[in-house]
């Protein structure tokens, strides 16, 4: 009972009473789909096909099953902790401020790896349209121009950044819908025939990269304190968005595989564009390349708008030096946090390929999911609740265990490099955190 009281008090102290609960099922579902479908799906089909061949759709199904378990944990936790902050809030309520801080750092590393990988996709897509920009030096110049322009836009204020996100969100989905709706009529059935069942290693190697295309729901759940009836809205929106996203992804893979066959794996830079060229000609190729560029730029735009706020929050709350919570005197934006985040992302962008950076991001996000699934089990065991009757169903307590097993299986296919990088980041973050705690106690 003491633990339950502590958790309840900790939660009550942070409930966002002043926020308006105006986000319903349609809005949250659309937000999750928009956050999930991004630049990765324009290039990942080739990599998955390289490892699995025509059995590639199996990797999408495995990811979808794993995401059902993860989403169920998020829905259970979200119905019991209706606070702004999403997964970060769930973990902090369950395990305290330090573990919540580590979850925040994992989210930060996830975002950093993801945006660095997507900027590589953007630079590649631009180079395919304008070959002059494909050289190593010009590639770096393109990356610098992307980060520099978005830093200037976002320092001038959140309204300008949010406006850009809205326009690009609509534009990035149109090429994919065109690709699927037209390409489905040009599929050659023999190209989809399986040559054999893939090995567990091949499947796992594909899943740990492909999960990048499914990640995004945790970003959409951050404004949980503004969701109407979270016990009903969060699970329904999450499941609906997952079904829609999975169907779109499988259709994209089937069209790419069905039109190009084994040749799909030979176009790692722009597989969908090459596929579109077979049934829409050069115009189709150009549209898909433009779509990849727009989607990548849209992802980076959204990320530069939101992720630097994590650095700002760490500085504001004392986990990092207060310098990082500096606010621009004229534009009232977190300028130091924005510049710091963009600088780190740029440095990471020029050090690796999309595939390596995506896997690094995935290791961090899966570890964050692991903490959230453990938090879900804890919240259910302690019967923590805040806003009406929480999300319940028979056999609910076994879901976090199954989700954790799925995460362990996927992580087993990562390399030591990703774990070392993640471990170093968490170790340094922990040192900074405890130094800040000691300084606050002394003062």
N, C-alpha and C positions, 0 to 999 in steps of 0.2 A: 504493500500500500504506500510505503514511503516513496518508492521509486515512481509509482503512478502519480502521486501528488506532485513530486518534483517535476516530472515531465509535463503534467497539466499546467502547473504554474508557469513553467518556462514557455509553454505554448501561449498561454493566456496573455503573457506580457507582450507578445509580439503580434497578436491578431490585428490585422489592418482595418480597424473600425472605420477609418475615414475614407476608405476606398469604396467606390460604387460597384456592386456586383451586377454587371451588365452584359457579361459574355455568356451567350447561350450555346446550344449544340451546333447550329450552323456556323457561327463565327469561329468557335474553337476548332471544329473539324477543318474548316478552310485554312485556319492558321497552321494547324499541324501538317496538312498536306503541302502547304506552301513552304514550311520550314524543312520538310523532308525531301521533296523532289528538288534536286539541284543539279549542279554541274557534273557531279560524279557519274550520273547515269549516261551522260553523253560519251564517256570513254570506257567505263567499267565493263560493258558487254564484251569487248574484245579480250580483255584480260581473263574474264571468267571462261570465255569460249576456248582460250588457249589451254587452260588447265583441264576443262571438262568436256570440250567439244560440244556435240549436240545435246549432251546431258546437262548443259548449263542451267536450264530452268530449275533443276533440282536444288541448286544452291539458293535460288530465290525462295523456294518453298521452305528450305531449312531456316533461312533468315527470318521468314515470316512466322514460322512456328516459334523460334526463339523470341521474336519481338512480341508475340502474343503473351508469352510468359512475362517478359519485361513490362509490357504495357499493363498487364493485370496487376503486377506489383505497384506500378505507378498509380493506377486507378485506386487500389486499396489504400495506399498511403495518402494520395491526394484527397480522398474522401474523409480522411481522419485528420489531416493537417492542411487546412484551407488557408495557407499563408502565401503571400507573394514570395517567390524564391524557388519554387519548384523542387527539384531533387535536392538541392542544397538545403532547403528548409526542412524537408523530410528527415534528412540525415542529422541535421543539427538538433532537431527536436528529440530524436531518438537517442543520440549518442553524445550530445554536448557540443560546445563551441569549437574545440580543437579538431574533432573528427569532421565537423561541418566545414571548417576551414580547409582541411585536406580535400574534401569533396569539391569545394570551390576551386582549389588549385588544379584538381583533375579536370574540372570543367574548363579552366583557363588553358591547360595544356591541350585539351581536346580541340578547343576553338583555334588555338594557335597552329596546331598541326593541320587542321582542316583548311583554314584560310590559306596557309602556305601552299598546300597541295592544290587547292582550287586556282590559285594565282598561276601555278604552273600550267594548268589546263587552259586558262585564259591566254597566257603567253603563247602556247602552242597553237591555239585556235586562230589567234591574230596572225601568227606567222604563216599559217596555211592560206590565209586570205591575202596577206601582204608578205611575200617571201623575203623581202628586204629586211624585215624585222625578225628573221629566224636565226641570225647569228648569235653567238654567245653574249657579245657585248650589247647588242640591240635588245636581246631578250631581257637582260638586266635593266636596261633603260625602260622597257615597257613595264616591267614590274615596279620600278621606281615611280614611273608616271602614275600608275594605278594607285599605289599607296599614297603618294604625295597629293594627288587631286582629292582623294577621299578624306584625307586628314584635314585639308583646308575646308572642305564642305562641312565636315562634322564639327570642326572647331567653331565655325560660324553659327552653329546652333542645331539642336535636335530636330527642329521642324524641317530644315532643309534636307537632313539625312533621311527622315521618315518619308518625305515626299518622293525621294528617289527610289526608296524601297518599294513603295506602292506601285509606281509605274513599271518597274522592272519585273515585279512578281507576275503581273499579267503577261508581259511580253515573253517571259522565259517558258511558259507552258504551251503557248501556241504552236511552236515548231514540233514539239513532242506529240501533241494531239494530231497535227497534220501527218506526221511520220507514221503513226499507228493507224489512223483512219484510212489512209490511202494504201500504205504498204501491206496491210493485211490481205489485200486482194492479189498481191504479187508473190506470196509465199509459195515456194516449191516444196511440197511435202517430203520428198526424199532427203532434202537437206536437214530435216528434223529427226531423221531416224537415228536411234542410239546404236553405237558400235559396241557397247558393253556398259556394265555398271561401274561407275568410278570408284576408286579406292577411298578409304576413309581420310587418308592424308590429302589426296587431291581435293576432296570435297571440303575439308577443313581449311586448306590453304585458300580456296576460293571464297569461303564464307567469311574469313577474317578480313578480307578486302571488301567483299560485297556489303558487309554490314554498314560500311561507310554510307552507302546509298539509303539506308533505312534510318540512320540516326537523325534526329531533329525534333522528336516529340518532346524531349526534355526542355528544349528552348521554348517551345510553345506553351509549356505548362508553368513557366516562371510567373506569369501574372495570375496564379491560382487564387489570390486574394480578391480578384475581380470577377470570378466565375460564379454564375447563378447556380445554386443547388449543386455543389461540386460532387456529391455522392452519386448523382444521376448524370450530370453533364460530362464529367471527366471520363468515366469508362465508356459511355456511349460514343462520345466524340473520338476517343482514342481508337476504339475498335473499328469504327466506320472509316476513319482516315487510313488505318492500316490496311483494310480490305481494298479501298480505292487505290492506294499507293502500290500494293502488291500486284493487283490486276494490271495496272499501267506498266509496271516494270516487266512483268512476264510477257506482256504483249510486245513491248519494245524489244526484248531479247528474241522472241519468236520471229518478229519481222526481220531483225538483223540477221539471225541465223538462217531464216527461211529464204532470204534473198541472196545472201553471200555464201552460205554454206561454210565450209572449212576455211574459206578465205577471210572470214570475219576476224579471225585471230591475227591476221597479217596487217591490220590497220589499227594499231594501238592508239594512235593520236586522234583519229576521228572516225570511229567505226560506223556511227549512225549516218554521218555525212556521206561516206562511201556507199552505204546501203541505200540511202535516199537517191543517190545518183543512178542506181539501176532502174528505178521506176519513176523518178521525177526529173532525171537529167541533171545538167549543170546547175540549173536553178534550184533544184532540190538540195544539191550538195551545198550550195551557197547559203540557202535558208537554214540548214542544220548547223553549218559552221557559225553563222550569225547567232543561231539559237544557243549554241554552246558558249559563245562569247558573252551573250546577254545574260545567260544563266549564271556563268562564272562571275561576271561583274556584279550581278544582282546579289549573289551570295556574299561576295566581299563587301559590298555596300551595306548589307544588313549586318554583317559581322562587325565591321568598323563602327557601326552605329551602336551596337549593343555590348559587345565583349569588353571594350575598354572600361565600361562601367563597373566591371568586377574589380579591376585595379583601383578605381576610384573608391569603391566600397571598402576594399581592404585598407586603403589609406585613411578613410573616414573613420573606420571602426578600430583603428590602431593595430591591425595585423601587419601592416606595412607602414613605413614612415609617412607622416602626414603630408609630406611634400606631394605624394601621388594623388592626394585629394584636392589639389589646387584647382580653382575655378577661374576661368578667364574673366577679367574685370569687365569687359565690354559685352562679350557674347554669352556669358554665363554657362559655358560648357567646360567639361573636365579636360582641359587642353593637355596637361602633363600626362594624364592617363592615356589619352588618344595617341599622342606622339610616342609614348613608351611602347604601347601595344603594337603600333604600326611598324616601329623600328625593329622590334623582336620578330614580327611576322616576316618582314622583308629579309632579315638576315637568315631566317629559316628557309624562306622560299628559294634562295639561290644556292642552298646546300644539298637539295635532294630532288627526286622525281615525285610525281603525283602518287605513284604506287607506294613508295617508301613512307612518304609523309602521311598518306591516308592510313596505313597500318599503324604508324605511331599514334595518330589521333584515335584510332580504334582501340588500341590498348588502354589509353587513358580513359576513354568513355566507358569501356567495359568494366574497368576497375571502379569507376563512379557508379555504374549500374549495380555492381556487386555490393557496394555500400548501401545503395538505395534498397536493394532486395533484402539485405540484412535488416535495414531499418524498418521495412515493411513487416517482417516477421516480428520484430520487437514491438512495433506499434499495435499489432493485432494481439500479441500476448499480453500487453499491458492495457489493452482496450482503450487506447487514447482516442479521443474524439472531440470535435469542436463545433461542428455545424450540422445538427440534425443526425439522422440515422446514417451510419457509414455504409459503404458498399460491402455487402455480405453475400456469400453463396456456399453451398455444401463443398467440403474439401478445400476451403480457401487456404488453410494453413500449410498445405503441401506445395502450393504454387511458388513461394519464395525459395524453397529447397530445390525444386525443379529448375527454376530460373538460375540459381547459383551454379548448379551442375552444368547447365547449358553454357554459362559464361566461362567456366573452367575449361570445358571442351574447346571452345573457340580460342581462348587465350593460349591453349597448349600448342597452337599452330603459329604463334608469334615467335620472333627471333629474340635472342638475348639482348640485342641492341635496343629494341623498343623498351624492354623492361629496365635496362640500365639507365636509359635517358629518363624514363618516368621516375625511377627510384632516386636519381640524383636531384630532380626537380622537387620531389616531395621531401627529401632530406634537407635541402637548402631552405625550403619553405618552412619546415619545422624549426630549424635553427633560428630563422628570422622571427617566427611566431613566438618562441619561448623567450628570446631576447626582448621582444616588445612587451611580453607579459611581465618579465622581471623589471623592466624600466618603469612600467605603469605602477607596479606594486611599490617600488621605491619612492616614486613621486607622490 
